[in-house]
């Protein structure tokens, strides 16, 4: 029985991850007023917070780029495919778990666009977690069958 992840789904996941990287600055500014809060930190802590924000944005973009350009390589059952899909699956699964565990206790603006956007982004995060976990599982199966 074939349980391989369709290429179009991996590419869709890649496009979605690049989208999250590109929309990230808007969300920080418009939804969370992030820079107002960051300005309250000491200068070094401000730079650390900004650096981590860039890391997140860079990882999201890089994971998307990898998914789009290396679709077949991500599902070839090699040790590297297992490692990369495990990394991406853990990243997004951790993101979803964090969303569920911590974010409901915080208020986001009540505008309809932010509410709809929140549902859309959470759906994307779950999609990424599912697609890359599925890829990981198929890679592990392929590796141990060969």
N, C-alpha and C positions, 0 to 999 in steps of 0.2 A: 504494500500500500504506500502511496506517495504522499508524504506530508510536507513537501518543500514549500517554502514561502514564495508566492508569485513575485517575479521581478517588479511588476508594477506597484506592488504593495511596499516593497523595500524602497523604491524610488519615491513613492508618495511620502513615506516616512522621512526620507532624506530632504525632500522639498519642505516638509513641515518643520523639520529641525532648523533648516536655514531660515524659514519664516520666523521661528521663535527667536533666533539670534537677531534678526533685523527688527523685530517688533519690541524687543527687550528694552531699548532706551525709552521708547514711548511709554511703555507700562511703568517703568521706574518714575518718569517725570509726571505723567498725567494721572495715573491711577494711584500710585503710592506716595507721590511727592517726596521721593527718596532723598533727593539732594538737600532738601531742607533739614531732614533728620541727620544726614551725614555731616552737615555743617556744624552740628552741635558736638561732634567728636573732636578730640585732639587732632592736630595736623597729621601725625603719623597714622593714627587710626582711620582718618579720612582716606588717606592713600591706600591703606590696606583694604578698606571696604570697596573702594573704586577698583582696585586690582582684582579682587575676588569677583566683582561684577563683570570685569573684562574676561576673566577666566571662564565664567559661565557662558558668556556670549561666544567666546572663542570655541569652547567645547561644543556647544550646540551647532555652530556653523561647521566645525570640522567633522563632527559625526554625520551631518547632512551631506557634506561634500564627499565623504568616504562612501556613504550609502548610494549616492547617485553615480559616482565614477567607478566604484569597485563592487557593483552589485553581485556579479558572479563570484568574485573572490571571497565575498562575505559568506558564501554558502557552499564552499568547496570541501568542507570537512577537515581542513588542515588545522594544525595547532594554532597558527596565527588567526585563522577565521574564528576558532573557538575563543581565543583570548580577546579579540576585538569585539565580538558579539557579546561576550560575557561582560566586558567593560561597559559597553553601551547599554545593555540590558540592566546591569546593576545601577548605573547612573539614573536611568529613567524610572526604574522601579523604586529607587530611593526617593526620587522627586515625587512620585505619586504617594508614597507612604508619608512623606513630609507634609504634602498637601492635606492628606486626610487627618493626620495626627495634630498638626499645629495651626494650619491656616484658618479653620473655621472659627477660631476664637478672635480673629481680627476683623475689623470692619473695612470694607472697601466701599468706595463711593457708590451711591444708590442709582446712578444714571443707568438707563437701560443698556446702553452700549457696553458699559463695564460689566454688567451682569451677564449679558450674552457673551461677551468676550471671555469672561471667566469660565463659563461652561465650555466654550469652544477650546480654550487653552487646556483645560483639564481633560477634555476629550482627546486632544492631541497628545498630551503626556501619557495617557493610558494607551493610546495607539502605539506610541513609541515603545513603551514597556512591553506590550504584547508582541509586537512584531519582532523586536530584537531578542526577547526571551524565546520566542518560537524559533528564530534563526539559531540561537545558541543550542537549543534542544536538538534541532535537525543536524547541526554540525557535530554535536557529540555522538549522536546515533551513527552518522556517516563515518566518523573517525573510528568508532569501535567496530563497525561492520567491515571496515577495510583491512 
